[in-house]
Amino acid sequence: MSNEIAPEPVTALLAWLAYQNLREAESLIARSGERAELGDRLTVARLSSDALNRFTQACDAIPGGQSAAQQVMAPLISPVDEFWTMTKPRVQTEQRLRLMVVASIELELVQRLADRLPEPALSVLTPAAGLWRAIDHGSSQVLDAINTHTRSADELSLYARRLLGEVVVMAQRLLVRQADLRIVLAGEADDELSISTAMLDDVLQSTAARLAQLGLSV
């Protein structure tokens, strides 16, 4: 028997990650004018383009395209928007740290699901170079801030813990509302959320380990 994820849960996953990437692109664009250096502006443009590409590709992979994708996204918008609101960065380093965390979670999640994803979702969601660029850029920004004493490791650790905590809140709300997302993570109905929660815990632990490598305590 195939262990491929059924079409409806795959659609829910595509919609979730699509909307998350849309918010990511909007966040980068909104703060892109904070520094005037051309090199940073070009980097932000590339990262924003990467996120928008992931958004459009995920929408296009949903049967019915972007029109259908909007309908699937509707019940996902509130939890995702709340995450982005509650983790609003005060400075650019926090913005890039959030970028790194969100990209890391998507990367870790998709890696765990890859052998169960059908086409075309597999081609769309297989970790792209853009995710690694986001992780590498966010990581370098954190290290630069710590090494140049513009931000302390303790200060950034506090923000990183807040990010992970809000990811948990967002995930819990999504899983309670969306049975299809529980099926994606658990491979079965998982009404008690035990299997899907364990999968997310594993993803968060891997992301926390990546943060620890930067010298952050989470």
VOMAR-298646 format. One record per residue (C-alpha): residue in one letter; x negated, y, z negated. Coordinates in steps of 0.05 Angstrom, whole numbers, plus 5000, padded with zeros to 4 digits. Example, Ala and Ser with C-alpha at 12.3 -4.5 7.8 and 13.67 -1.06 7.14 Angstrom:
BEGIN
A475449104844S472749794857
//
This chain:
BEGIN
M500050005000S497350695019N495751164962E496851775007I500652344975A507652415003P509253015048E513453414998P508153424943V502753584994T506954185016A507454424944L499854374936L498654755001A503555304979W500255374911L493255424938A495455874994Y498556374947Q492756344900N488056514957L492557084979R492057384909E484557274910A483857654975E488258224950S484058274887L477658334925I480358844974A483359264918R476659364884S472259354945G470860104940E467860074870R460860054897A458660444958E452760004979L453859725048G451159035029D456358944974R461959205019L460058695073T459858135021V466758324995A469358345066R466657645080L469557365015S476257685028S476357415099D474656715072A480556745023L485357005076N483156445123R484655925070F491456255059T493456255132Q490755555146A494555265086C500955615109D500055365180A499254655154I506154685121P511554415168G515255025193G509255485186Q509156125146S516656205145A517455535110A511355675067Q514656305039Q520555885014V516055364982M511955914949A517956264918P518055864852L510455884847I509656634850S511356824778P506256364743V500756544792D502257284788E502157254712F495256934714W492457494757T495758024714M493457734648T486257654672K485658354703P478158514703R475559144672V469059164712Q466458874776T462558314743E468958054711Q472358094779R466857664810L466957194751R474357084761L473056964835M467956434817V472656084767V478556064815A474255804872S471055284827I477855024804E480254964876L473854614896E474054124838L481453974848V480953844923Q474853404914R478852954868L484752914916A481052854982D481752104989R489352154980L490752755025P493852625093E492253025156P492753595170A492353785096L485753415090S482453835144V485254485114L483654345042T477053985047P472354455010A470054985058A463655395059G467755985036L469055664968W461655544958R460256264979A465156514926I462156074872D455056264891H456657014894G460457014828S454856624795S449457094820Q453457704797V454057414727L446657254723D444657944749A449158284698I446157874641N438957954664T439558704674H443358794608T449359124641R453658584609S452058114553A452957354556D457557404496E461957914529L462557514593S463556874554L469557184520Y472557364588A470956674616R474656344557R480556794571L480456584644L480555844628G485955944576E490456314626V489155764678V491955264628V498155704617M499155784692A498255034704Q503154844650R508455304678L507355044748L507554314727V513854404686R517454754744Q514754334801A515453574799D511853544866L505553844836R505853324781I506052784834V500153084870L495853044807A498552414776G500351994837E507051854805A512952214773D509252374707D515252694672E511252724607L505553104641S500352654609I496852424673S497153084710T494753464648A488852984641M487053114714L487153864703D483053794639D477753434680V477753994731L477054514677Q471454144643S467554144708T468754884716A466655004644A460254624657R458755074716L459855684671A455255384618Q449755334670L450256094675G449056154601L456356274583S459455954522V466455694537
//
